[in-house]
Amino acid sequence: VQSIREKLLAMLLENKDTYISGQMISEKLGCSRTAVWKHISELKKEGYEVEGLQKRGYRLISTPNNIRPHDIKSNLKTKFIGQKIVFQEVVTSTQELAQKLAQEGAKEGTVVVAEQQIKGRGRLGRTWESPKGSGIWMSLIIRPNIPPFQAPQLTLLTAVAIVQGIKKATGISCEIKWPNDILINGRKIVGILTEMQAESDRVQSIIIGMGMNVNTTSFPDSLKQKATSLLIENDGKEINRAQLLQAIFEQFEILYIEYLKNGFEVIKLRWESYAVSLGKIITARTLTGEITGYAKGITDQGVLLLEDYEGKTHEIYSADIEI
Ligand code: BT5
């Protein structure tokens, strides 16, 4: 259910090029004109520029770069992905909060979004830099009816959704590095962290964490060589984060429904078309050691196939890849 604020924003966005009268808004929203005026004042406080003319009504001039639930949900064209958003200014990790909500029964498609993470995490206990305001730090809860061994497919599906969402919202092309990185010109722009709660034969919930450097202008020294942001790759032009999120949710939902209906095949083809690591000699660092070889492809489960110099093919379930 949309809140009044979401409905109001959706109306203003739809009528960006004209004025919409206070009378019309109050009729459509079913609230008084004073209430409309109050909601508009609230939006202005958040940084929305709204022009109000006596006889003509209201017109939206510009939107701030906020990612509050109503910023994301107004005009969001999905059925369930992102339709419930839990927003926090600061969290330890959106993964932690999402896990808690999932255990408490949160619906599929619920998203946790934060402006800042104090303890953002990567794989294997690594740190994920999540400074305030510039990025998108979020976790999505899904509940697919699949066996646990297929869960890695969801990381790959997410990567495809993000690449397509970024393209739709900004026109920028990205590449995927198996299993969980999205790169531009060889530098990391997005990291994905998939965590699962499961019984032996059935997934209960999968929490997909996504960390995206959107309007980041600079990185700590340790990341300067390996990280970049959409803003940096967009000639310094700021990206609207709410619109980017909408595009990613919409792409995710389309792919996810396709996946549940017809399996991994179509997703796999898309993934391969965006992958940088396939068909090359790469080194995979796993917990048990290092293997260098030719990256032949991925299996239907999303496992990487690496052929070493002796012609033996290894199945790599999780690793860091060096190209
Ligand atoms: C990842 O791990 O790439 C998964 C990152 C997932 C982050 C999201 S944010 C929302 C949700 N909540 C969380 O707490 N986490 C998820 P991994 O492949 O292990 O890569 C981690 C490595 O990436 C670090 O060791 C750094 O080298 C590098 N790194 C850290 N912060 C970065 C950043 N902001 N941009 C690019 N690279 C970064």
Boltz pocket constraint, residues with backbone or C-beta under 6 A from the ligand:
constraints:
  - pocket:
      binder: B
      contacts: [[A, 92], [A, 93], [A, 94], [A, 95], [A, 117], [A, 119], [A, 120], [A, 121], [A, 122], [A, 123], [A, 124], [A, 126], [A, 127], [A, 128], [A, 129], [A, 130], [A, 136], [A, 137], [A, 138], [A, 139], [A, 180], [A, 181], [A, 188], [A, 189], [A, 190], [A, 191], [A, 192], [A, 193], [A, 209], [A, 210], [A, 211], [A, 212], [A, 213], [A, 222], [A, 223], [A, 226], [A, 227], [A, 228]]
      max_distance: 6.0
